[in-house]
């Protein structure tokens, strides 16, 4: 998989330097078709045409030496620019990591000037290939300097932006964790109070088996809630196991007035969703609806293929029986659930409401 880290490794920068070396000396490459015939016609000399007769064998020998020297210096020029660019990239990417443009261009210019001076010394030592005092050569070094500065500066800006994005992501996750903790803390007090009432009822009815079952289910619910701060995404199977314990407590509390109809495909149980996704939906149905003999709630939890995206989704629906008095709530249950899905699954939940039914559609991943 391609990453910016692999792109800026020492080996990758060396390869990039070799490619940029071709770009920098492209004018010299384009000049080859004119340089070779000129060398051959001049009899192998770099000066004016010879004025005195010279033996043909000697001319061919000098021409061969001249062409060899030409190609040797051409390869040297290419490798010199490639290594120079590689060194400049290392300085701009590995050495200077902050987007400080003035310091970057100053240091790069100094290194480029030193490289230019070294190139002059080497060129002067090869008498037949002196091209060190041309505007064309100076322009090549300037272009290499500017390109390396711009690449390094762009890489630094990208790194800073990436760090900011990671920081924002970390803060979002911390906020999400705080919301999960707040949700668990919010559920614990009133749910524990209602559960104790249900337990009291069972104890008074002297139903030992149901009382033990109630205590086991209650411990499972609290264990799952207390461990939720260590979990992000859980499988649908885990969430349904939690719901199995949770709904038992509610069914004891409301007798046969609150029932659950679960229709989940076996193939979807391994799919994931944020932890405690079903709890606020069930709690929302209990808090906002009148549940009695005349208003029985039957919650339907089912998986199916979404008609729009074709992806598997989980729907949670319940009939609407509004209470005479509006319940006092903070109204953050569905808001927090939506935020957790956006952050952890990168998908939105959908809410569909009619006069008779309230439905929430949860995407699975």
N, C-alpha and C positions, 0 to 999 in steps of 0.2 A: 504494500500500500504506500502511495506517495505521501510524504510528509515534508514540511519545511525543514525539519531537523536533518533528514537525509539529504535534502538539497544543499544544506550548508555544511556538510561534513568536509573534512580535508580532501578526501578523494574526489568528492563531487566538485569541489571548488577547483581542483587541479584539472579535471576534465573540462569544466566551464572555461578555465583559463586557456586551454588548448583551442577550444572553439572560438573564443574571443580573439585569440592570436590570429586566426585565419581572417577574421573580420578586420582587424587592425591593419594587417599587411596586404589586404585585398588589392590596393592599388599596385603594389609590387608584383602580385600574382598576375594582374592584368597586363603588366608591362613585359612579361616574359616573352611573348611572341615577337616583340620588337628588339629585346636585348640580345637574344640568342643569334639572330641573323647579323646583328651589328658586330658582335664579337667574332663571328666566323669571317665576315667580310674584311674586318680589320686585321686579319691574320693572327688573331689571338692577343693583340695588344689593346690596351684601353686608351691609348693616345691617338694621334693622327695616323693616317695611312703611311706605311713604310715608304721611304724615298729611295732606298738602295735595294738592289737585287739580293734576295735571300733564297737559299736552297729550299725547295718545296717540302722536303722532309722536316727541316727545322721549323717551317711555318706550321705544319700540321702538329708538331710536338708542342709548340708554344700555344696553339689554339686549344689543344687538349688540356694543357695545364690551366689555361685561362677559364675554360668552361667548368673544369673541376673546381677551381677556386670560386667561380660564380655561384655554383650550386651549394658549395660548402658554406659560403657567406649567406646565401638565401635561407638555408636551413638554420644557421646560427641566428639570423634575424628573427625568424619565426619562433624558435625556442626561447630566445631572449625576451621577446614580447609576451609569450605565454607564461613564462616563469614570473615576469614582472607583474603581470595582471593577477596571477595566482597570489603573489605576495601582497599586492594591494587589496585583494579581496579578503585575505586572511586578516589584514589589519582592520579593514572596515567592518567585517562581520564578527570576527572572534575577539579582536582587541578592543575596539570601540563599540560597545553595545548600546549606549545611550544615544538618542537622536539629537546630538550636539553638532550642528552643521559646521560651525566655524572651526572648532577643534579638529573635526574630521577632515575637512578640506585642507587645513594647514598641515597636518601630519602626512596626509596623502601626497600633497604637493612636494614636501621635503623628500619623501621616499622616491617619488617620481624623478625629481631633480638628480638625486644620487644615482638612480638607474640610468638616466640620460648621460650623466658624466661617465659612468662605467662603460656605456655603449660607445661613447666618443673615444675613450682610451683604447678599447679593443679595435675600433674601426681604424684609428690612426696607426695601429701596429700592423694592419694589413694594407699596404700601400696602394694596392690596386682597387680597393673597395672603400674609398672614402666617401661616405654619404652623410656624414655627421653634421655638416653645417648647412643643411637644406631646410627650408620652411616646411617641406613635406614631412620630414622626419620629426621635427618639433611638433607639428600638428598631430602626428600619430601618438606621441607621448601624452599630449594634452587630452586627446580623445580618450586614451586609456585611463588617465587620471580621473576625468570627469565621470566616465561610465562607472568606475569602481566606487567613486564617492556616492553617486546616485543609487547604485545597487545596495551599498551598505546602509545608506540613510533610509531607503525604503524597507530594508530588512529590520532596521531598528524600530521604525514606526510600526511595522507589523507586530514585532515582539511586544512593544508597549501596549498596542491595542489588544493583542491576545491575552496579555496579563490582566488587563482591565476586564475583559470578558470572563476570564476564569475567576477573577475576584467577584464579579457580579454573580456568576453562577454559584460560587461558594456562599455568598450572602443569601441568595435565593434558597439554597438548600438549608441554611441555618434558619431562615424564616419559616421554611416548610417544617423543619423539625420542631420549631417553637409552636407552630400551629397544631402539629400532631400531639405535642405535649399538652397544649391547652385543651385540645379535644378530649384527650384521655382524662385530664383533670376535671373537665366539665361533666363528663359522663359519670365518673366515679361517685360523686356525692349523692345525686338524686337517684341514680340507678341502684346504688347500694341500699338506700333507704327503701325504695320500692321492693327490692329483692328481700330485704328483711321482713317486710310485711307479708310477702308471699310465703316465706319460710315460717313465720309465726302461724299463718293459717294452716299449713301442713302439720305443724307440731300439735296444734290444738285439735286437728281432726284425727290425730293418732295414726297417721298413714306413714309407717316407718319406711317402706320401700320408696315411696315417692319423695319422702323427706331426704333420704340418702341420695337419690338421683338428683334432686334439686341442689343439694350441697355440692355434688360432683360437677354438675353443669355450671354452677356459680363460680366454682374455683377455676374451671376451664376458661370462663369468660374473663375473669380478672387476670388470669395468667397471660392470656393473649393480649389484653389491653396493656398490661404492664410491660410486656416484651415488644410492644409495637414501636417503641422509640428506637429499637435496634434494627428495625426492618424498613425497607423502602417499598419494594414491590413484592407481593406474595402471589402464589398461584391461586387460581379460582377455587381449587380444591381446599386449600387452607382457609380461605375466606368462608367457604360454605361449611366447613367443620366448625368454625367459630359461630356461624349463624345457627347451626344446629343446636348448640348449647344455649345461645342467646334466645332463640325462639321458644325453647322449652320453658325458660323462666317467664316469658311473656304469656305463653299459653296457660301456665299455672295461674298467673295473675288475672288473666281475662277469661279463663275457662275456655269455652268453645266459641267465644265472641271474636277471637283473633286467631286466624289460621294462616298457614303458608302453603303455597302451591309452587314447588320447585321443579322446573323442567330444564335441566341442563344436560347438554350433550356430553358424553364421556370424552369425546375428542377435544372439548374446550376446557376441561378441568386443569390442564397443564398451562394454559395461558395465564398471563399475569395482569394484575391491577394494583393500585396503591393499597396499602394495608388500611384496614378499617373503612373500606368504601361502603359496605352495606350497612354498617351501624348507624350513621347519620340518617340514612334513608328510612330505615325501620323506625328509628327514634322520631323522625319527622312525621311519619304516618301516625304514630301513637300520640304525639303531642298535639297535632293540629286537627285530629278527628275525634268525634264522639264515638266511643265504643261501648255498646250496650246490647241488650237483647233485640232491639229494633234496628240497630246499626252495627251489623257484623262486618268486620274487616277481613277480607281475604286477599293477602298480598301474593302477587304472582311474580316469581323470579325465573326468568327464562333466557336462554341463549338462542340467537338466530342470526342469519346473515342480513346485514344492513342493505336495504334496497338501494341506497345511494352509492356507497363505497364498495359494497360486496364483502366487507370485512365482518368477522364475527363480533357481535356486541352482546352485552348483557342488559336486559331490560328489567326494571323494578317498578311495578305499578300497584296502585291500590285505589279503591273507590274513595270518593270524597263525601264525608259527612261532617260538615263544619260544626264546631262547637258553638254554643249560644254565646259564650264569652270568649273573646279572642285570647289565646294563650300568651303569656308573657315570655318571650324568648329574645335572644340577642340576634337572631336571624343570620348567623354566620355559618351554619352547618353546610348548606349547599354551596355557599361562596367559597369556603375553605376546600370543599371537595373538588369544586371546579378548578381552583388554583393548583391543587395537588396533581390533578390529571394533566393540566397544561405543563407543569414543570417536570413531572416524572415520566409521563407517557407522550408528551408533546401532542396531545389531542384534546378536544373539548368534549365535555359531556353535553347531552341534549335534554332539554326538559319540554315535555309535551303535556299540556293540560287542557282538559275539556270540562264541561259542567259536571261530569260524573266520575272522571278518572284522572289521576295524577300519575304521570309516567316519567321516569328518568332513564336515559339510555347511556350506558357506560361502555366506552371502547375498551377492548382487550388487546393485549400485545403479546 
